[in-house]
Amino acid sequence: MPAENDYHKYFIVDGKHVGDYESMYRFCPDPWRIEELGLRLDMKAALLLVDSLPLAPLRVLDAGAGAGLLSLELIRLLGKTRPGSDVILSDISETALGLAKKRIEKALGPKPLGNGGPEDLGVKVTAAPFDLRQIGKANCPWPDGTFDLVFLAQTLWGLVENLEGLFPGLRFKLKTPGHLIISQHFPGPDHQSYAAFVDPALVSKLAKDAGFKLLHTLETDRMVNHHWAALWSCD
């Protein structure tokens, strides 16, 4: 069996980005080493941006939730500030969602949140396997105008070939008004080997072209490992 730090082999095959997240999560439950290293500043910044939204219950799509390391902190934040919120964890990998479910139950109790668990935060949490590349397609399980907030943390690498359709699809799934939060790591094309290069300028342009307005950006690194979290709105 390959060493655990060889998990990136599931992203690059014959020099091409493939993003086999199901295989990756079966092999390594924490491929981004978040449990070891802690939440990066851009992830913490994304939570700060959530906290800047109006104090009312939110229906949130946590898109690309992975193993739920950041999702757990999002749920805790909503429970403290916006009880009555509804969070849908979504990821292309069912293995990742299973890990997220176990993580949340271990931290917050085995009963569904909001239904009398040991640490009842008054937040409903469900999981839905979904390929975010299909967000604008007819087989998308959520009708238009479903969500108050889409939370998109470290997912753009796996969507680089579908970015043009991503933002219009997200726009339709949001209520009016609605919000989009993106937390992303943008290393230069010569400084990573495990995922496709994502151009932050292109991300901003596509979001604006889809009708999103940039409200806040929190930059946490402007050097080689460019990180930022951004809050967008749609009217």
C-alpha positions in Angstrom: 0.0 0.0 0.0 1.3 3.5 -0.8 2.3 5.9 1.9 -0.5 8.1 3.3 1.0 11.2 1.8 0.6 9.7 -1.6 -3.1 10.4 -1.6 -2.6 13.0 -4.3 -2.2 10.2 -6.8 -6.0 10.1 -6.9 -6.0 13.6 -8.4 -3.3 13.2 -11.1 -3.4 10.3 -13.6 -1.1 10.5 -16.6 -0.6 14.2 -15.9 -4.3 14.9 -16.0 -6.5 16.1 -13.1 -9.2 13.6 -12.3 -10.3 14.3 -8.8 -11.4 10.8 -7.7 -12.5 12.0 -4.3 -14.3 8.7 -3.4 -11.1 6.7 -3.7 -9.2 9.4 -1.9 -11.5 9.4 1.2 -11.5 5.7 1.3 -7.8 5.7 1.5 -7.2 8.8 3.7 -10.0 10.2 5.9 -8.2 13.5 6.4 -6.4 14.2 3.1 -6.0 17.9 3.8 -4.4 17.2 7.3 -6.9 19.6 9.0 -7.1 17.5 12.1 -3.3 17.6 12.4 -2.7 21.2 11.4 -6.0 22.8 12.4 -8.3 25.1 10.3 -6.3 27.5 8.1 -6.9 31.2 8.3 -9.0 31.3 5.1 -11.3 28.7 6.6 -11.6 30.7 9.9 -12.2 33.8 7.8 -15.1 32.0 6.0 -16.7 31.5 9.4 -16.3 35.2 10.2 -18.1 36.0 7.0 -21.0 33.7 8.0 -21.1 35.6 11.3 -21.5 38.9 9.4 -24.9 37.8 8.0 -28.2 38.9 9.5 -29.1 37.2 12.8 -31.9 34.9 11.4 -32.1 31.2 10.8 -30.4 30.2 7.5 -30.9 27.3 5.1 -27.4 26.5 4.1 -25.9 24.2 1.4 -22.4 23.2 2.6 -21.2 22.2 -0.9 -18.2 19.9 -1.0 -18.4 19.3 2.8 -15.8 16.5 2.6 -15.3 14.8 6.0 -17.0 17.6 7.9 -14.0 19.1 9.6 -15.1 22.7 8.8 -18.8 21.8 8.6 -18.8 21.0 12.3 -17.5 24.5 13.2 -20.1 26.0 10.8 -22.9 24.0 12.6 -21.7 25.1 16.0 -21.6 28.7 14.9 -25.1 28.6 13.5 -26.4 26.9 16.6 -25.0 29.7 18.8 -26.1 32.6 16.6 -28.9 31.4 14.4 -30.8 28.5 16.1 -33.4 27.0 13.8 -31.0 26.9 10.8 -31.0 24.0 8.4 -27.7 22.7 7.0 -27.4 20.3 4.1 -24.0 18.7 3.8 -23.2 17.7 0.2 -20.3 16.0 -1.4 -19.5 13.9 -4.4 -18.0 11.2 -2.1 -20.5 9.2 0.0 -17.5 7.9 2.0 -16.7 11.6 2.9 -20.3 12.2 4.0 -20.2 9.1 6.2 -17.1 10.4 7.9 -18.8 13.8 8.3 -21.9 12.2 9.9 -19.7 10.2 12.4 -17.7 13.3 13.2 -20.8 15.4 13.9 -22.5 12.7 15.9 -19.4 12.1 18.0 -19.1 15.9 18.8 -22.8 16.8 19.1 -24.6 13.6 20.0 -26.1 10.6 18.1 -29.6 12.1 17.7 -30.3 14.5 14.9 -29.4 18.0 15.9 -32.4 20.0 17.0 -34.2 16.9 18.3 -32.9 16.5 21.9 -29.3 15.4 21.4 -26.8 15.8 24.3 -25.6 19.1 22.8 -28.8 20.3 21.2 -28.0 23.3 19.1 -31.3 23.6 17.4 -29.8 23.1 14.0 -31.1 20.5 11.5 -28.4 18.7 9.7 -28.8 16.3 6.7 -26.4 14.8 4.2 -27.0 14.5 0.4 -24.5 12.9 -2.0 -24.3 15.2 -5.0 -21.8 16.0 -7.8 -21.6 19.8 -7.7 -20.8 19.8 -11.4 -24.5 19.0 -11.9 -25.8 22.0 -10.0 -27.4 23.6 -13.1 -28.7 20.3 -14.5 -32.2 18.9 -14.5 -31.2 16.1 -12.1 -30.3 18.6 -9.3 -32.3 17.6 -6.2 -32.9 21.1 -5.0 -35.4 23.5 -6.6 -34.4 27.0 -7.5 -34.6 29.5 -4.6 -33.9 26.8 -1.9 -31.0 28.3 0.1 -30.2 31.4 1.9 -26.4 30.6 1.8 -24.1 28.4 -0.1 -20.9 27.7 1.7 -18.1 26.6 -0.7 -14.8 25.8 1.0 -11.9 24.3 -0.8 -14.0 22.8 -3.6 -13.0 24.7 -6.7 -10.0 22.4 -7.5 -12.4 19.6 -8.3 -14.6 21.9 -10.4 -12.0 23.7 -12.5 -13.4 22.2 -15.8 -16.9 23.2 -14.9 -16.6 26.6 -13.4 -18.6 28.4 -16.2 -21.7 26.5 -15.2 -21.1 26.5 -11.5 -21.9 30.0 -10.6 -25.1 30.4 -12.6 -26.3 27.1 -11.1 -25.6 28.3 -7.6 -27.3 31.6 -8.3 -30.5 29.8 -9.2 -30.5 27.7 -6.1 -30.2 30.7 -3.8 -33.1 32.8 -2.6 -33.4 36.5 -3.4 -31.6 37.9 -1.6 -29.1 35.2 -1.0 -25.4 34.8 -0.2 -22.4 32.8 -1.4 -19.2 32.3 0.7 -16.1 31.0 -1.0 -13.0 29.9 1.0 -10.2 28.9 -1.3 -6.5 28.2 -1.5 -4.9 29.5 -4.7 -1.3 28.4 -5.0 0.4 29.2 -8.2 0.6 26.6 -11.0 4.2 25.9 -10.2 3.6 25.3 -6.5 1.3 22.3 -6.2 1.2 18.8 -7.7 -2.1 17.5 -6.2 -4.8 19.5 -8.0 -5.5 21.6 -11.0 -4.6 25.3 -11.0 -7.5 27.6 -10.2 -7.3 31.2 -11.4 -8.8 33.6 -8.7 -9.4 36.3 -11.2 -11.4 33.9 -13.3 -13.4 32.8 -10.3 -14.3 36.5 -9.5 -15.2 37.2 -13.1 -17.5 34.2 -13.4 -19.2 35.0 -10.1 -19.9 38.6 -11.2 -21.1 37.4 -14.7 -23.6 35.1 -12.9 -25.1 38.1 -11.0 -23.1 37.9 -7.7 -21.9 41.1 -6.1 -18.8 41.0 -4.0 -19.4 42.3 -0.5 -16.2 41.4 1.5 -12.9 39.7 0.9 -10.6 38.5 3.7 -7.2 37.8 2.4 -5.1 35.6 4.6 -2.0 35.1 2.4 -0.9 37.1 -0.6 2.4 35.3 -1.2 2.9 31.9 -2.9 0.1 30.2 -1.1 -2.6 32.7 -1.9 -5.7 32.2 0.4 -8.9 34.2 0.7 -12.4 34.0 1.8 -15.1 36.1 0.0 -18.7 36.9 0.7 -21.0 37.5 -2.3 -24.6 38.5 -2.5 -27.3 38.1 -5.2 -30.5 40.2 -5.4 
